[in-house]
Amino acid sequence: MSEFTSTGSNAHEFTVSELSGALKRTVEDQFGHVRVRAEISGLKQADSGHVYLTLKDDKAVLDGVMWRGSAAKLSFRPEDGLEVVCTGKLTTYPGRSKYQIVIDSMAPAGVGALMALLEERKKKLAAEGLFAQERKKPLPYMPKVIGVVTSPTGAVIRDILHRLRDRFPTHVLLWPVLVQGETAASQIAGAIRGFNAIEGEGDVPRPDLIIVARGGGSLEDLWAFNEEEVVRAAAESSIPLISAVGHETDTTLIDYVSDQRAPTPTAAAEMAVPVRSELLAYTDDLDRRVRRGLLRLIEDKRDRLRNLARGLRDPQSMLQDKIMHLDHLDNRLQSSMRNQLTSRQQAFAGLSGLLRPELLSRGITQNLERIDSFSGRMLRAVSVINSRANDRLQSNARLLESLSFKKVLSRGYSIIKDEKGRVIKSASEASEGLSAIAEFSDGNRHLLFTDKTVAAEKPKRASKPKRSEPDQGTLL
């Protein structure tokens, strides 16, 4: 125990914070500037703009962080699996006993790495059908408004405006964006979607055509136009889009999805509008051709009219023939009318001789005699019918009277009904206390049934032999 105490007393005692600080200073002094080639893994971008990632090879991993200011300067967007070269310094994180690299700059590990990533992304988007030819829209022949997505300070916008002014002055809307850097892709995609979101009925007109343009540069400089969000925004555009990124030899993914690719921004302006002077010359030529055609047509019609006129008869002689024919028809009409009038007069004179008063009076007298004879026969027939009907009516009345129940009541019978008018047919229906109505031949009386039974006396008749009759109870 004493040996342990004497040995430990010669060593300096550190606190954890002191030891962590000493390690931090040692690592930062020894590795204050390092370059690391590795593959990105676990990439995360915080809302603050800082980027957290892990650099790895086949044997080890190294945590890394890139602060917002440095991340904003990147010319490409880091992705998992991309091989990069990072420059920065090593430091420790005492709170967790970890070390990491603080990255100041990052670049793809050669053009080959970016090309591999570009090819992989190209295959992915092509498999989704974004590059299909049938998706491409035709460009408008004479757009009234052209939207341009590019940097407002570069030579690209000046070249486009100058070329449009020379060929066909058109209204241009510029949507200023960054064309290089970490935020360039999101700004370009937002500009394309922003032009498509314009309604067209407000103060800002909706473009008929969109040009996305940038000058030449390296693959890293043009990388924003290879980003997936830019490609998808161009594919979603309902407005025809021309891509003019880089020089003629430069190719980006937006070129595959755009409706038309231009080798340069100036060429994009030439594709967008026709040449005004050529249009004027073409319309003048069309006007001259139309005029010549009309003059030729009029001359042909005039010649044909002359030829047809030579084959026609003299109008005056044709008119005289028609006048003579008309006079002949008029004479025939008048003669026919006179003949018809004479014939009708003769027929009327023959009929009027038959219309004498004595003939009319004789006809009236004969008709009156026939009417009197017919009316007499009708009266006799009606009298016979009425007599027969009266006999049948009297016979039916006598039969109805003989069959009426009133005759039965006059012989001493009656009908017993309850208060609802139903006939009581048996003694079992006449319970005690039941109120009823008795109908006689000369009137009605109210009855009240009791439980007493009254024996009926047998009738006595002197002149006729006695006849047995069934006993009947009394209701009184």
C-alpha positions as CSV (number, residue, x, y, z in Angstrom):
1,M,0.0,0.0,0.0
2,S,2.8,2.4,0.9
3,E,4.6,1.5,-2.4
4,F,1.5,2.5,-4.4
5,T,1.2,5.7,-2.6
6,S,4.9,6.7,-3.1
7,T,4.7,5.8,-6.8
8,G,1.5,7.8,-7.5
9,S,2.7,10.9,-5.7
10,N,5.3,11.6,-8.4
11,A,2.7,11.8,-11.3
12,H,0.7,15.0,-12.2
13,E,-3.0,14.7,-11.6
14,F,-5.2,16.0,-14.4
15,T,-8.8,16.8,-14.3
16,V,-10.9,15.5,-17.1
17,S,-11.3,18.9,-18.6
18,E,-7.6,19.6,-18.4
19,L,-6.7,16.4,-20.1
20,S,-9.4,16.9,-22.8
21,G,-8.1,20.4,-23.5
22,A,-4.5,19.2,-23.7
23,L,-5.5,16.6,-26.2
24,K,-7.5,19.1,-28.2
25,R,-4.6,21.5,-28.5
26,T,-2.2,18.7,-29.4
27,V,-4.5,17.4,-32.2
28,E,-5.2,20.8,-33.6
29,D,-1.5,21.8,-33.5
30,Q,-0.4,18.5,-35.1
31,F,-3.2,18.3,-37.6
32,G,-4.1,22.0,-38.2
33,H,-4.3,21.5,-42.0
34,V,-5.0,18.2,-43.6
35,R,-6.5,16.8,-46.8
36,V,-8.5,13.7,-46.6
37,R,-9.8,11.6,-49.5
38,A,-12.8,9.4,-48.5
39,E,-16.3,8.5,-49.3
40,I,-19.3,10.4,-47.9
41,S,-21.7,8.6,-45.6
42,G,-24.5,9.6,-43.3
43,L,-24.8,13.1,-44.8
44,K,-27.2,15.4,-42.8
45,Q,-27.9,19.1,-43.4
46,A,-29.2,20.9,-40.3
47,D,-31.8,23.7,-40.5
48,S,-29.0,26.1,-39.5
49,G,-27.1,25.3,-42.7
50,H,-24.3,23.3,-41.2
51,V,-23.5,20.0,-42.8
52,Y,-22.7,16.8,-40.7
53,L,-21.2,13.7,-42.3
54,T,-18.9,10.8,-42.0
55,L,-15.8,10.2,-44.1
56,K,-14.9,6.5,-44.6
57,D,-12.7,4.1,-46.4
58,D,-12.6,0.3,-46.2
59,K,-11.0,0.3,-42.7
60,A,-11.9,3.4,-40.7
61,V,-14.4,6.3,-40.4
62,L,-14.0,9.9,-39.5
63,D,-16.7,12.3,-38.3
64,G,-16.8,15.6,-40.0
65,V,-18.6,18.9,-39.9
66,M,-18.8,21.8,-42.4
67,W,-20.1,25.1,-41.1
68,R,-22.7,27.1,-43.0
69,G,-20.4,29.6,-44.5
70,S,-18.2,27.0,-46.0
71,A,-21.1,24.8,-47.2
72,A,-22.6,27.8,-49.0
73,K,-19.5,28.0,-51.2
74,L,-19.7,24.5,-52.5
75,S,-20.2,24.3,-56.3
76,F,-21.9,20.9,-56.1
77,R,-24.3,19.2,-53.7
78,P,-22.6,16.4,-51.6
79,E,-24.3,13.0,-51.6
80,D,-23.9,9.7,-49.8
81,G,-21.5,7.5,-51.8
82,L,-19.6,10.3,-53.5
83,E,-15.8,10.2,-53.2
84,V,-14.5,13.6,-52.2
85,V,-11.3,15.4,-51.1
86,C,-11.8,17.4,-48.0
87,T,-9.5,20.1,-46.6
88,G,-9.7,21.2,-43.0
89,K,-8.3,20.7,-39.5
90,L,-8.7,17.9,-37.0
91,T,-10.2,18.8,-33.6
92,T,-11.7,17.0,-30.7
93,Y,-15.1,17.2,-29.1
94,P,-14.4,16.9,-25.3
95,G,-18.1,16.5,-24.4
96,R,-18.1,13.0,-26.0
97,S,-14.3,12.1,-26.2
98,K,-14.5,12.1,-30.0
99,Y,-12.4,13.7,-32.7
100,Q,-13.6,15.0,-36.0
101,I,-12.5,17.1,-39.0
102,V,-13.8,20.6,-39.5
103,I,-14.0,20.9,-43.3
104,D,-13.2,24.2,-44.9
105,S,-13.5,23.1,-48.5
106,M,-14.7,20.0,-50.4
107,A,-14.3,18.8,-54.0
108,P,-15.1,15.6,-55.8
109,A,-12.2,13.2,-56.0
110,G,-11.6,13.9,-59.7
111,V,-13.9,14.3,-62.6
112,G,-14.4,10.6,-62.7
113,A,-16.3,10.5,-59.4
114,L,-18.7,13.2,-60.6
115,M,-19.1,11.5,-64.0
116,A,-20.0,8.3,-62.3
117,L,-22.6,10.1,-60.1
118,L,-23.9,11.9,-63.2
119,E,-24.3,8.7,-65.1
120,E,-26.1,6.9,-62.2
121,R,-28.5,9.8,-61.8
122,K,-29.1,9.9,-65.6
123,K,-30.0,6.2,-65.7
124,K,-32.4,6.7,-62.7
125,L,-34.3,9.7,-64.3
126,A,-34.4,8.0,-67.7
127,A,-35.9,4.9,-66.1
128,E,-38.7,7.2,-64.8
129,G,-39.5,8.3,-68.4
130,L,-38.5,12.0,-67.8
131,F,-36.3,12.0,-71.0
132,A,-39.0,10.4,-73.2
133,Q,-39.4,12.2,-76.6
134,E,-43.3,12.0,-76.4
135,R,-43.2,14.3,-73.3
136,K,-41.6,17.1,-75.1
137,K,-43.8,20.1,-76.1
138,P,-43.5,22.1,-79.3
139,L,-42.1,25.6,-79.0
140,P,-44.5,28.6,-79.8
141,Y,-43.7,30.2,-83.1
142,M,-44.1,33.8,-81.9
143,P,-44.1,34.0,-78.1
144,K,-45.4,37.2,-76.7
145,V,-43.6,36.8,-73.3
146,I,-40.3,34.9,-72.7
147,G,-39.2,34.0,-69.2
148,V,-35.4,33.8,-68.6
149,V,-33.8,32.0,-65.7
150,T,-30.2,33.0,-65.3
151,S,-27.9,35.3,-63.3
152,P,-28.8,39.0,-63.6
153,T,-25.2,40.1,-63.7
154,G,-23.5,37.8,-66.2
155,A,-23.0,38.2,-70.0
156,V,-25.7,35.6,-70.7
157,I,-28.7,37.8,-70.1
158,R,-27.1,40.6,-72.2
159,D,-26.5,38.2,-75.1
160,I,-30.1,36.9,-75.0
161,L,-31.6,40.4,-74.8
162,H,-29.3,41.7,-77.6
163,R,-30.2,38.7,-79.9
164,L,-33.9,39.0,-79.2
165,R,-33.8,42.8,-80.0
166,D,-32.1,42.1,-83.3
167,R,-34.4,39.3,-84.4
168,F,-37.8,40.0,-82.9
169,P,-38.3,42.5,-80.0
170,T,-40.3,40.5,-77.3
171,H,-41.3,41.1,-73.8
172,V,-38.8,39.4,-71.5
173,L,-39.2,38.5,-67.8
174,L,-35.9,37.8,-65.9
175,W,-36.0,35.6,-62.8
176,P,-32.6,36.2,-61.2
177,V,-30.9,33.1,-59.7
178,L,-27.5,31.9,-58.7
179,V,-26.1,29.6,-61.4
180,Q,-23.3,28.1,-59.3
181,G,-23.0,27.1,-55.6
182,E,-24.9,25.2,-53.0
183,T,-28.2,27.1,-53.3
184,A,-28.1,27.5,-57.1
185,A,-30.1,24.3,-57.7
186,S,-33.0,25.2,-55.4
187,Q,-33.2,28.7,-56.8
188,I,-33.3,27.5,-60.4
189,A,-36.0,24.9,-59.6
190,G,-37.9,27.6,-57.7
191,A,-37.7,30.0,-60.7
192,I,-39.1,27.4,-63.2
193,R,-42.0,26.5,-60.8
194,G,-42.5,30.2,-60.2
195,F,-43.0,31.0,-63.9
196,N,-45.5,28.1,-64.2
197,A,-47.4,29.4,-61.1
198,I,-48.2,32.8,-62.7
199,E,-51.9,32.9,-63.6
200,G,-51.6,35.3,-66.5
201,E,-54.5,37.5,-65.5
202,G,-52.6,39.6,-63.0
203,D,-50.1,42.4,-63.4
204,V,-47.3,40.0,-64.4
205,P,-47.9,38.2,-67.7
206,R,-47.4,34.4,-67.9
207,P,-44.5,33.5,-70.1
208,D,-45.2,31.6,-73.3
209,L,-41.6,30.2,-73.3
210,I,-38.9,29.7,-70.6
211,I,-35.1,29.8,-71.3
212,V,-32.8,28.4,-68.6
213,A,-29.3,29.7,-69.4
214,R,-25.7,29.8,-68.1
215,G,-22.3,30.4,-69.6
216,G,-19.6,27.8,-70.0
217,G,-17.6,26.2,-67.2
218,S,-16.2,23.0,-65.7
219,L,-18.3,20.0,-64.7
220,E,-18.3,21.3,-61.1
221,D,-19.4,24.8,-62.2
222,L,-22.3,23.4,-64.2
223,W,-23.3,20.8,-61.5
224,A,-26.4,22.7,-60.3
225,F,-28.1,21.9,-63.6
226,N,-27.4,18.2,-63.0
227,E,-29.3,18.3,-59.7
228,E,-32.4,16.1,-59.5
229,E,-34.7,18.9,-58.2
230,V,-33.8,21.1,-61.3
231,V,-34.4,18.2,-63.7
232,R,-37.8,17.4,-62.1
233,A,-38.9,21.1,-62.1
234,A,-38.1,21.3,-65.8
235,A,-40.0,18.0,-66.5
236,E,-43.1,19.3,-64.6
237,S,-43.1,22.6,-66.5
238,S,-46.3,23.1,-68.5
239,I,-44.6,26.0,-70.3
240,P,-42.2,24.9,-73.2
241,L,-38.6,25.2,-72.0
242,I,-35.3,25.7,-73.8
243,S,-32.1,24.7,-71.9
244,A,-28.9,26.7,-72.9
245,V,-26.3,25.7,-70.3
246,G,-22.6,26.0,-71.1
247,H,-21.0,25.7,-74.5
248,E,-22.0,23.4,-77.4
249,T,-19.8,20.6,-76.0
250,D,-21.3,20.8,-72.4
251,T,-24.1,18.5,-71.6
252,T,-26.2,18.6,-68.4
253,L,-29.2,16.6,-67.3
254,I,-31.6,19.5,-67.8
255,D,-30.7,19.2,-71.5
256,Y,-32.3,15.8,-71.7
257,V,-35.6,16.8,-70.1
258,S,-36.0,20.2,-71.7
259,D,-38.3,20.6,-74.8
260,Q,-35.4,21.9,-76.8
261,R,-31.6,22.1,-76.2
262,A,-29.6,25.1,-77.4
263,P,-25.8,24.9,-77.7
264,T,-25.4,28.5,-76.4
265,P,-27.7,31.1,-74.8
266,T,-27.5,33.1,-78.0
267,A,-28.7,30.1,-79.9
268,A,-31.6,29.8,-77.5
269,A,-32.7,33.3,-78.3
270,E,-32.6,32.5,-82.0
271,M,-34.7,29.3,-81.4
272,A,-37.2,31.3,-79.3
273,V,-38.3,33.9,-82.0
274,P,-38.2,34.2,-85.8
275,V,-36.4,37.0,-87.6
276,R,-38.7,39.9,-87.9
277,S,-37.2,41.2,-91.1
278,E,-37.5,37.7,-92.7
279,L,-41.1,37.6,-91.6
280,L,-41.8,41.0,-93.1
281,A,-40.1,40.0,-96.4
282,Y,-42.1,36.7,-96.4
283,T,-45.4,38.5,-95.8
284,D,-44.5,41.0,-98.6
285,D,-43.7,38.1,-100.9
286,L,-47.0,36.5,-100.0
287,D,-48.8,39.8,-100.6
288,R,-47.3,40.1,-104.1
289,R,-48.1,36.5,-104.9
290,V,-51.7,37.0,-103.8
291,R,-52.0,40.2,-105.9
292,R,-50.6,38.5,-109.0
293,G,-52.9,35.6,-108.5
294,L,-56.0,37.8,-108.1
295,L,-55.1,39.8,-111.2
296,R,-54.5,36.6,-113.2
297,L,-57.8,35.2,-111.9
298,I,-59.7,38.4,-112.8
299,E,-58.2,38.4,-116.3
300,D,-59.1,34.7,-116.9
301,K,-62.7,35.4,-115.8
302,R,-62.9,38.4,-118.1
303,D,-61.7,36.4,-121.1
304,R,-64.1,33.6,-120.3
305,L,-67.0,36.2,-120.1
306,R,-66.0,37.6,-123.5
307,N,-66.0,34.1,-125.0
308,L,-69.4,33.3,-123.5
309,A,-70.8,36.7,-124.7
310,R,-69.9,35.9,-128.3
311,G,-72.1,32.7,-128.1
312,L,-75.2,34.6,-126.9
313,R,-78.0,36.0,-129.1
314,D,-78.8,39.6,-129.4
315,P,-80.7,40.6,-126.2
316,Q,-83.0,42.9,-128.0
317,S,-84.1,40.3,-130.5
318,M,-84.6,37.8,-127.6
319,L,-86.7,40.4,-125.8
320,Q,-88.9,41.1,-128.9
321,D,-89.6,37.3,-129.3
322,K,-90.8,37.1,-125.7
323,I,-93.0,40.2,-126.2
324,M,-94.6,38.7,-129.2
325,H,-95.2,35.4,-127.4
326,L,-96.7,37.4,-124.5
327,D,-99.1,39.2,-126.8
328,H,-100.2,35.9,-128.3
329,L,-100.9,34.5,-124.9
330,D,-102.9,37.6,-123.9
331,N,-105.1,37.3,-127.0
332,R,-105.8,33.6,-126.3
333,L,-106.6,34.4,-122.6
334,Q,-109.1,37.1,-123.6
335,S,-110.8,34.9,-126.2
336,S,-111.0,32.0,-123.7
337,M,-112.5,34.3,-121.0
338,R,-115.2,35.5,-123.5
339,N,-116.1,32.0,-124.5
340,Q,-116.4,30.9,-120.9
341,L,-118.6,33.9,-120.0
342,T,-120.9,33.2,-122.9
343,S,-121.2,29.5,-122.0
344,R,-122.0,30.3,-118.3
345,Q,-124.6,32.9,-119.4
346,Q,-126.4,30.4,-121.5
347,A,-126.4,27.8,-118.7
348,F,-127.7,30.3,-116.3
349,A,-130.5,31.3,-118.7
350,G,-131.6,27.6,-119.0
351,L,-131.7,27.1,-115.2
352,S,-133.5,30.4,-114.6
353,G,-136.4,29.1,-116.8
354,L,-136.9,26.2,-114.4
355,L,-137.2,28.5,-111.3
356,R,-141.0,29.4,-111.6
357,P,-143.0,30.4,-108.4
358,E,-145.8,27.8,-109.0
359,L,-143.2,25.0,-109.1
360,L,-141.7,26.1,-105.9
361,S,-145.1,26.4,-104.2
362,R,-146.1,22.9,-105.3
363,G,-142.9,21.4,-104.0
364,I,-143.4,23.2,-100.6
365,T,-147.0,21.9,-100.3
366,Q,-145.9,18.3,-101.1
367,N,-143.1,18.5,-98.5
368,L,-145.5,19.8,-95.8
369,E,-147.9,16.9,-96.5
370,R,-145.1,14.4,-96.1
371,I,-144.0,16.0,-92.9
372,D,-147.6,15.9,-91.5
373,S,-147.9,12.2,-92.4
374,F,-144.6,11.4,-90.8
375,S,-145.3,13.3,-87.6
376,G,-148.7,11.5,-87.2
377,R,-147.0,8.1,-87.4
378,M,-144.3,9.3,-84.9
379,L,-147.0,10.4,-82.4
380,R,-148.9,7.1,-82.6
381,A,-145.6,5.2,-82.1
382,V,-144.7,7.3,-79.1
383,S,-148.1,6.8,-77.5
384,V,-147.9,3.0,-77.8
385,I,-144.4,3.0,-76.3
386,N,-145.5,5.2,-73.4
387,S,-148.5,2.9,-72.7
388,R,-146.4,-0.2,-72.6
389,A,-143.9,1.4,-70.3
390,N,-146.6,2.6,-67.9
391,D,-148.0,-1.0,-67.7
392,R,-144.6,-2.4,-66.9
393,L,-144.1,0.3,-64.2
394,Q,-147.4,-0.4,-62.5
395,S,-146.7,-4.2,-62.5
396,N,-143.3,-3.7,-61.0
397,A,-144.8,-1.4,-58.3
398,R,-147.4,-4.0,-57.3
399,L,-144.6,-6.7,-57.1
400,L,-142.5,-4.4,-55.0
401,E,-145.3,-3.6,-52.6
402,S,-146.2,-7.3,-52.2
403,L,-142.5,-8.2,-51.4
404,S,-142.0,-5.2,-49.0
405,F,-141.3,-6.1,-45.3
406,K,-143.9,-3.5,-44.3
407,K,-146.6,-6.0,-45.3
408,V,-145.1,-8.5,-42.8
409,L,-145.1,-5.9,-40.1
410,S,-148.8,-5.0,-40.7
411,R,-149.6,-8.7,-39.9
412,G,-148.4,-8.2,-36.3
413,Y,-144.7,-8.8,-36.6
414,S,-141.9,-6.4,-35.6
415,I,-138.1,-6.0,-36.2
416,I,-135.8,-5.7,-33.2
417,K,-132.6,-3.7,-33.7
418,D,-129.8,-2.6,-31.3
419,E,-128.8,1.1,-31.1
420,K,-126.4,0.7,-34.0
421,G,-129.1,-0.5,-36.3
422,R,-128.1,-4.2,-36.3
423,V,-131.0,-6.7,-36.3
424,I,-131.2,-9.0,-33.3
425,K,-132.0,-12.4,-34.7
426,S,-131.9,-14.7,-31.6
427,A,-132.5,-14.6,-27.8
428,S,-128.8,-15.2,-27.2
429,E,-128.0,-11.8,-28.7
430,A,-130.5,-10.1,-26.4
431,S,-128.4,-9.9,-23.2
432,E,-129.8,-8.3,-20.0
433,G,-129.7,-4.5,-20.0
434,L,-129.4,-4.3,-23.7
435,S,-131.2,-1.2,-25.1
436,A,-133.0,-1.9,-28.4
437,I,-135.5,-0.4,-30.8
438,A,-138.7,-2.3,-32.0
439,E,-139.9,-1.3,-35.4
440,F,-143.7,-1.8,-36.0
441,S,-145.8,-1.1,-39.0
442,D,-147.0,2.2,-37.5
443,G,-143.8,3.3,-35.7
444,N,-140.9,2.5,-33.4
445,R,-140.5,1.9,-29.6
446,H,-137.5,1.7,-27.3
447,L,-136.9,-1.5,-25.4
448,L,-134.8,-2.6,-22.5
449,F,-134.1,-6.4,-22.1
450,T,-134.4,-8.0,-18.6
451,D,-133.7,-11.5,-17.4
452,K,-137.4,-12.3,-16.8
453,T,-139.3,-14.7,-19.1
454,V,-143.0,-14.2,-19.9
455,A,-145.0,-17.1,-21.3
456,A,-147.2,-16.2,-24.2
457,E,-150.8,-17.2,-24.2
458,K,-152.1,-19.3,-27.0
459,P,-154.6,-17.5,-29.3
460,K,-158.2,-18.6,-29.3
461,R,-160.2,-18.5,-32.6
462,A,-163.9,-19.7,-32.7
463,S,-164.4,-19.8,-36.4
464,K,-161.3,-21.8,-37.3
465,P,-159.8,-25.0,-35.9
466,K,-157.0,-24.5,-33.5
467,R,-153.4,-24.7,-34.9
468,S,-150.4,-25.4,-32.8
469,E,-147.9,-22.6,-32.8
470,P,-144.5,-22.4,-31.1
471,D,-144.3,-20.5,-27.8
472,Q,-142.7,-17.1,-28.1
473,G,-141.3,-15.0,-25.3
474,T,-142.2,-11.5,-24.6
475,L,-139.9,-8.6,-24.8
476,L,-142.0,-6.4,-22.4
